[in-house]
Amino acid sequence: MHQLSCKAPWLFNGDGALMNITSRTCLLFLVITTLAWFSNHQNLNTTVVILNWSRLPNVNEIISQICTNLLDDTVHEIIIWNNNPQELSFYLSFPNTTCPQDKLRIINSPANLYFQARFMACAEVKTKYCFIQDDDYLIRPRIIRALSQRMESRRLSSIHLQPPHEMLTSELRTITIQDNIHATFAWLGYGTIIKRSLAVDFLALLDQLNLTDEEHKMADNYFTILGNWLPERWFDPGISLGGGQPFTVGSEGEERNNRHIRRAADLLNEIMSTNRTWPYVSNFQSNRYTKAITTAPCQQSACIFETSINLLPSNILEVYSAKSAVDILIVEQQRKSAVGENRVSHYLDFPPSNAVDGETNTAFCSFEGVGENDWVSLQLLDSRRTIDLGLVVDQASATLIEEANTETSEDGINWILSDSTWTCEAFTKDETGRLICKEQLDLTTHYIRLRMSRDYRQRLCIFEIFV
């Protein structure tokens, strides 16, 4: 904690009365400032865990971004688990870092423990949450902050960040069998926040299952499947840093991953066929797949974008259902073929994250016309009295925006219809003919939603949302 002082020449001018008043003012200032400092630092509920293997310059960049932006309100500590045999040290390995030494903990592993290392590190932290990522992606600090806030407000167990191609894979691998199996597969390396207790329970489960050394090391392949619940997942393109040698290379690496995914699914079948209680594994029968709401964090503002618009055919998971958890890769291919190349390409090219990526040359577009009560929403993560919203859209979408019902909410559950109106005007003077639809809202709540007033044949396309 920084040393606080409010001593100034004008406070001590020899006038006893003035000195008495200003001394009390000074004391009050110190008390308020101290309480504010402790309040902020009680919010340091997240530890960042990064695996290092062959991309030390990337690690340097990642931790510098975090230390510059998140140590005051989100991140308590950064752990670098070094799987490389060449040892790291604070002064020699990170001479130019912006991180204070007491905020950076380096663990030089006695051997390459691969992915299980991140769970081992997380299990030992002092904070409630761990943010886990690989060393080849840069996640913007505001998104890590948004993840931490979401975990706290929604009481979630985990949230995964995924680029569009990985989100598609997870959607197509979603399996629900009777009332007891409801799982999917998602990598953690693109950025995942989990409860520390989850890492503890997961490691305990792996020990009880008597897995081989290789299976322990490939822990990422088992994490989401053995959890037996459908974690929240956000579209996020991330910033690829590249460099080094990737772990999964070519068909051999792909087959290794698939082998462990099938093994995890087989273990889930075995677990759910027993009557015993296992750590980590969810057995809530109500945790079934429902109509998905897709989510993407804003890249340039403190907000979260969501939509109820179907990105895939609404019945695709039911039509091609799994009879056993080990069918997870088979139904993925069946569903992908049924969706078709055109819709798959559209899914990858026009994801929800494009609406809030800070770029007006990308867009989130529905694949087909939107329906009555389909909606898009924005959750604001910072406090403000008014909000100026701007949606960059094409001409057809401007009509949808102008006719939509604008709603606000305090909790994202109960909505109040607003009497605000949108005005759309030219955004660009080129041949694209894009418009920006604007509205200023007096805001005492943190959620804004645009709900379609009727069925439309035309698609909704949002190129960018400005807040």
C-alpha positions in Angstrom: 0.0 0.0 0.0 1.3 3.4 -0.9 2.1 5.8 2.0 -0.7 8.4 2.2 -0.4 12.0 3.1 -2.5 15.1 2.8 0.0 17.5 4.4 0.3 20.8 2.5 1.6 24.3 3.4 -1.9 25.9 3.4 -3.0 23.5 6.1 -0.5 24.8 8.6 -0.6 28.6 8.6 -0.5 29.2 12.3 -4.3 29.6 12.7 -5.3 27.1 15.3 -8.9 26.9 14.4 -8.1 26.4 10.7 -5.5 23.8 11.6 -8.1 22.0 13.7 -10.6 21.9 10.8 -8.1 21.0 8.2 -6.5 18.3 10.4 -9.9 16.7 10.7 -10.4 17.0 7.0 -7.0 15.4 6.4 -7.9 12.6 8.7 -11.2 12.0 7.0 -9.4 12.0 3.6 -6.9 9.4 4.8 -9.6 7.2 6.2 -11.7 7.3 3.0 -8.7 6.8 0.8 -7.5 3.8 2.9 -11.0 2.2 2.9 -11.2 2.7 -0.9 -7.8 1.1 -1.3 -8.8 -2.0 0.7 -12.1 -2.2 -1.1 -10.4 -2.2 -4.5 -7.9 -4.8 -3.4 -10.6 -7.1 -2.0 -11.7 -7.4 -5.6 -8.4 -9.0 -6.6 -10.1 -12.3 -7.0 -8.2 -13.8 -9.9 -4.8 -15.4 -10.4 -3.4 -15.6 -13.9 -1.7 -19.0 -14.8 0.4 -19.1 -17.9 2.3 -22.2 -19.2 5.7 -21.5 -20.7 7.4 -23.9 -23.1 9.0 -22.2 -26.1 7.5 -18.6 -26.4 9.2 -16.6 -23.6 8.9 -13.2 -25.6 5.1 -13.9 -25.8 5.0 -14.5 -22.1 6.8 -11.2 -21.5 4.2 -9.4 -23.6 1.2 -11.1 -21.9 2.3 -10.4 -18.3 3.2 -6.8 -19.1 -0.3 -6.1 -20.4 -1.8 -7.7 -17.3 0.4 -5.9 -14.8 -0.1 -2.6 -16.5 -3.9 -2.8 -16.5 -5.3 -5.3 -14.0 -3.3 -5.3 -10.7 -5.4 -2.6 -9.2 -8.8 -4.1 -9.6 -8.8 -7.8 -10.8 -5.5 -9.7 -10.6 -3.8 -10.7 -7.4 -0.9 -12.5 -8.9 0.6 -14.1 -12.0 2.0 -17.6 -12.0 4.3 -18.7 -14.8 4.6 -22.5 -14.8 7.8 -23.2 -16.8 7.7 -26.6 -18.4 10.9 -25.9 -20.3 14.1 -27.4 -18.8 15.9 -24.0 -19.0 15.1 -22.4 -15.7 13.5 -18.9 -15.6 14.2 -16.2 -13.0 12.6 -12.8 -12.5 15.7 -10.6 -13.1 17.3 -12.6 -15.9 14.1 -13.7 -17.8 12.0 -10.6 -17.4 14.3 -7.7 -17.1 12.0 -5.2 -18.8 8.7 -6.4 -17.3 6.2 -3.9 -15.9 5.3 -6.5 -13.2 6.4 -6.0 -9.5 8.4 -8.9 -8.3 5.9 -9.8 -5.6 3.2 -10.1 -8.3 5.0 -12.6 -10.4 5.6 -16.2 -9.2 7.8 -18.5 -11.4 7.6 -22.2 -11.0 10.3 -24.1 -12.7 8.9 -27.6 -13.2 11.1 -30.6 -12.5 9.7 -32.1 -15.7 7.4 -31.2 -18.6 4.0 -31.8 -17.0 2.1 -30.5 -20.0 -1.4 -29.4 -19.4 -2.0 -30.8 -15.9 0.5 -28.2 -14.7 -2.1 -25.4 -15.0 -4.5 -27.2 -12.7 -1.8 -27.9 -10.2 -0.8 -24.3 -10.2 -4.5 -23.2 -9.9 -5.2 -25.5 -7.0 -2.5 -23.8 -4.9 -3.5 -20.1 -5.4 -5.0 -17.8 -2.8 -7.7 -16.4 -5.0 -11.2 -17.6 -5.8 -10.6 -17.8 -9.6 -7.8 -18.7 -12.0 -7.5 -17.3 -15.5 -5.7 -19.9 -17.6 -4.1 -19.3 -21.0 -1.5 -20.6 -23.4 1.5 -18.4 -24.4 0.5 -18.0 -28.1 -2.6 -15.8 -27.6 -2.9 -12.3 -26.2 -6.2 -11.6 -24.4 -7.1 -7.9 -23.9 -7.0 -7.0 -20.2 -10.6 -5.6 -20.3 -11.8 -9.1 -21.3 -10.1 -10.7 -18.4 -11.7 -8.2 -16.1 -15.1 -8.9 -17.8 -14.7 -12.6 -17.2 -13.9 -12.0 -13.5 -16.9 -9.8 -13.1 -19.2 -12.3 -14.9 -18.0 -15.2 -12.7 -18.8 -13.1 -9.6 -22.2 -11.9 -10.7 -23.5 -15.1 -12.2 -21.8 -17.5 -9.7 -20.4 -19.6 -12.6 -17.9 -22.4 -12.4 -16.0 -21.5 -15.6 -16.1 -19.5 -18.8 -14.1 -20.4 -22.0 -13.0 -17.9 -24.6 -13.1 -19.4 -28.1 -12.4 -18.2 -31.7 -15.2 -19.1 -34.1 -13.8 -22.4 -35.4 -13.4 -23.7 -31.8 -16.9 -22.5 -30.8 -18.3 -24.4 -33.8 -16.5 -27.5 -32.7 -17.8 -27.3 -29.2 -21.4 -26.7 -30.4 -21.3 -29.7 -32.7 -19.8 -31.9 -30.0 -22.5 -31.1 -27.4 -24.1 -34.4 -26.3 -27.1 -35.0 -24.1 -28.1 -38.6 -23.3 -31.2 -39.3 -21.3 -31.1 -37.2 -18.1 -27.6 -37.9 -16.8 -25.0 -37.0 -19.5 -24.8 -33.5 -20.8 -21.3 -32.5 -21.9 -19.2 -30.9 -24.6 -15.5 -30.4 -25.3 -13.6 -27.1 -25.2 -10.0 -26.2 -25.0 -8.7 -23.9 -22.2 -5.7 -22.4 -23.9 -7.5 -19.6 -25.7 -8.3 -18.2 -22.3 -10.5 -19.8 -19.6 -11.5 -18.6 -16.1 -12.3 -21.3 -13.6 -13.0 -21.5 -9.9 -10.0 -22.6 -7.9 -12.1 -25.3 -6.2 -12.8 -26.7 -9.7 -9.1 -27.4 -10.2 -8.8 -29.1 -6.8 -11.8 -31.3 -7.5 -10.6 -32.1 -11.1 -7.2 -33.3 -9.9 -8.9 -35.4 -7.2 -11.0 -37.0 -9.8 -8.0 -37.8 -12.0 -6.3 -39.5 -9.1 -9.4 -41.6 -8.3 -9.7 -42.7 -11.9 -6.1 -44.1 -11.8 -5.2 -42.5 -15.1 -1.9 -43.1 -16.8 0.9 -40.6 -16.7 0.1 -39.6 -20.3 -3.6 -39.1 -19.5 -2.7 -36.9 -16.5 -0.5 -34.8 -18.8 -3.3 -34.4 -21.4 -5.6 -33.1 -18.7 -7.1 -30.4 -21.0 -8.7 -33.2 -23.1 -10.6 -34.5 -20.1 -11.6 -31.3 -18.3 -14.9 -30.2 -19.9 -16.1 -33.7 -20.8 -15.6 -35.2 -17.3 -17.3 -32.1 -15.8 -20.6 -33.3 -17.3 -22.0 -29.8 -17.7 -22.2 -27.3 -20.5 -19.9 -24.4 -19.5 -20.5 -20.8 -20.6 -18.4 -20.0 -23.7 -17.7 -16.6 -25.3 -16.8 -15.8 -28.9 -13.4 -14.1 -28.8 -11.0 -13.9 -31.7 -8.0 -13.2 -29.4 -4.7 -11.9 -30.8 -2.5 -14.6 -32.1 1.1 -14.1 -31.1 2.6 -17.1 -32.9 6.2 -18.1 -32.4 7.7 -21.2 -30.9 6.7 -24.8 -31.6 3.0 -25.7 -31.3 2.1 -28.8 -29.4 -0.5 -30.1 -31.8 1.1 -30.5 -35.2 -0.4 -32.4 -38.2 -2.5 -35.5 -38.3 -0.5 -37.2 -35.6 -1.2 -34.5 -33.1 -4.9 -34.4 -34.1 -5.2 -38.2 -33.7 -3.6 -38.0 -30.2 -6.1 -35.3 -29.2 -9.0 -37.3 -30.5 -7.8 -40.5 -28.8 -7.9 -38.7 -25.4 -11.2 -37.1 -26.1 -12.7 -40.5 -26.8 -11.0 -41.8 -23.6 -12.6 -39.0 -21.6 -16.0 -39.8 -23.1 -15.6 -43.5 -22.2 -14.7 -42.6 -18.7 -17.8 -40.4 -18.4 -19.9 -43.3 -19.5 -18.3 -45.5 -16.8 -18.7 -42.8 -14.1 -22.4 -42.2 -14.8 -23.1 -45.9 -14.8 -22.0 -46.1 -11.1 -24.0 -45.2 -8.0 -21.0 -43.6 -6.2 -20.3 -39.9 -5.8 -17.3 -38.6 -7.7 -15.5 -35.3 -7.2 -15.9 -32.7 -9.9 -18.5 -34.6 -12.0 -21.9 -32.9 -12.1 -25.0 -35.1 -11.8 -27.7 -32.5 -11.9 -30.4 -33.9 -14.1 -31.8 -30.4 -14.9 -28.5 -29.3 -16.6 -29.8 -30.1 -20.1 -29.1 -28.3 -23.3 -31.4 -25.4 -23.9 -31.7 -22.8 -26.7 -28.3 -21.1 -26.7 -27.6 -17.5 -26.1 -24.3 -16.6 -27.7 -21.9 -14.2 -26.0 -19.0 -12.0 -27.1 -17.0 -9.5 -25.0 -16.4 -6.0 -26.4 -12.9 -5.4 -27.5 -12.8 -1.6 -27.1 -15.3 -0.9 -24.4 -16.3 -2.4 -21.0 -19.3 -4.4 -22.2 -20.7 -7.8 -23.2 -22.7 -8.4 -26.4 -25.3 -11.2 -26.5 -27.9 -12.5 -28.9 -30.6 -15.1 -29.1 -30.4 -15.4 -32.9 -29.8 -19.0 -33.9 -26.3 -19.4 -35.5 -27.0 -23.1 -36.4 -30.3 -24.9 -37.2 -32.3 -25.1 -34.0 -32.8 -28.8 -34.1 -29.4 -30.0 -35.3 -28.4 -31.5 -31.9 -31.7 -33.4 -31.5 -31.8 -34.8 -35.0 -28.2 -36.1 -34.8 -28.0 -37.3 -31.1 -25.5 -39.5 -29.4 -26.4 -42.9 -28.0 -23.2 -43.0 -26.0 -20.7 -40.3 -24.9 -18.0 -42.0 -27.0 -20.1 -40.9 -30.1 -19.0 -37.3 -29.4 -16.7 -37.1 -32.5 -19.1 -39.1 -34.7 -22.1 -36.8 -34.1 -19.8 -33.8 -34.7 -19.1 -34.9 -38.3 -22.8 -35.9 -38.9 -24.0 -32.5 -37.7 -21.3 -30.6 -39.6 -22.4 -32.4 -42.9 -26.0 -31.7 -42.1 -25.4 -28.0 -41.5 -23.7 -27.7 -44.9 -20.7 -25.8 -46.1 -22.5 -22.5 -46.7 -23.8 -22.2 -43.2 -20.5 -23.4 -41.7 -18.6 -20.7 -43.7 -21.2 -18.1 -42.6 -20.7 -19.1 -39.0 -17.0 -18.7 -39.2 -17.1 -15.4 -41.2 -19.9 -13.5 -39.4 -19.7 -14.4 -35.7 -21.2 -12.3 -32.9 -17.7 -11.1 -31.9 -17.5 -9.2 -35.2 -20.2 -6.8 -33.8 -17.9 -5.6 -31.0 -14.4 -6.1 -32.3 -13.7 -2.4 -32.9 -13.7 -2.9 -36.7 -16.3 -1.6 -39.2 -15.1 -3.9 -42.0 -16.3 -7.0 -40.2 -19.9 -7.9 -39.3 -22.1 -10.2 -37.3 -24.9 -11.3 -39.6 -27.8 -13.7 -39.0 -27.7 -16.6 -41.6 -31.4 -16.0 -42.5 -34.2 -13.6 -41.6 -34.7 -12.9 -37.9 -37.9 -13.8 -36.1 -40.2 -12.0 -33.7 -38.7 -11.7 -30.2 -35.2 -12.5 -31.5 -32.9 -10.0 -29.8 -29.4 -8.5 -29.4 -28.3 -7.0 -26.1 -25.5 -5.2 -24.4 -24.4 -5.4 -20.8 -22.4 -2.4 -19.6 -19.8 -3.2 -17.1 -19.0 0.3 -15.9 -21.3 2.9 -14.3 -22.6 5.9 -16.2 -25.7 8.1 -16.1 -26.3 8.2 -19.9 -25.2 6.1 -22.7 -24.7 7.0 -26.4 -25.2 3.9 -28.5 -24.3 3.7 -32.2 -25.0 0.6 -34.3 -23.3 0.5 -37.7 -25.6 -1.5 -40.0 -26.6 -1.9 -43.6 -29.7 -0.3 -45.0 -31.9 -3.4 -44.6 -30.9 -3.8 -41.0 -31.6 -0.1 -40.2 -35.3 -0.9 -40.6 -35.1 -3.7 -38.1 -33.4 -1.5 -35.6 -35.9 1.4 -36.0 -38.8 -1.0 -35.5 -37.3 -3.0 -32.7 -38.5 -2.7 -29.1 -35.8 -1.1 -26.9 -35.7 -2.5 -23.4 -33.6 -2.0 -20.3 -32.9 -4.2 -17.3 -31.2 -4.1 -13.9 -30.4 -7.8 -13.8 -30.7 -9.1 -17.4 -33.8 -11.0 -16.4 -36.6 -8.5 -15.9 -37.0 -6.1 -18.7 -38.7 -2.7 -19.0 -39.8 -1.3 -22.4 -38.2 2.1 -23.2 -39.9 4.8 -25.1 -36.6 5.8 -26.9 -36.4 6.0 -30.6 -33.5 5.3 -32.9 -32.4 7.6 -35.7 -30.3 6.3 -38.6 -28.1 8.4 -40.8 -25.3 7.8 -43.3 -22.1 6.4 -41.7 -20.0 6.2 -44.9 -20.1 8.0 -48.2 -18.8 5.1 -50.2 -20.8 2.5 -52.2 -21.5 0.3 -49.1 -24.2 2.7 -48.0 -23.9 1.8 -44.4 -25.8 3.7 -41.7 -25.2 4.4 -38.1 -28.3 4.1 -35.9 -28.0 6.2 -32.7 -29.8 6.5 -29.4 -29.0 8.2 -26.1 -30.4 6.5 -23.1 -30.7 7.8 -19.5 -29.4 4.8 -17.9 -29.7 3.6 -14.3 -29.4 0.0 -15.3 -26.6 -2.0 -17.0 -28.5 -3.9 -19.7 -30.0 -2.7 -23.1 -31.8 -5.0 -25.4 -33.2 -4.6 -28.9 -36.0 -7.2 -29.4 -37.5 -7.7 -32.9 -41.1 -6.6 -33.1 -42.1 -9.1 -35.9 -40.7 -11.7 -38.3 -38.5 -10.4 -41.0 -37.3 -12.0 -44.2 -34.1 -9.9 -44.3 -31.0 -10.7 -42.3 -29.7 -8.6 -39.4 -26.1 -7.4 -40.0 -24.3 -5.3 -37.3 -20.9 -4.1 -38.4 -20.0 -2.4 -35.1 -21.5 -1.2 -31.9 -20.1 2.0 -30.5 -20.6 2.8 -26.8 
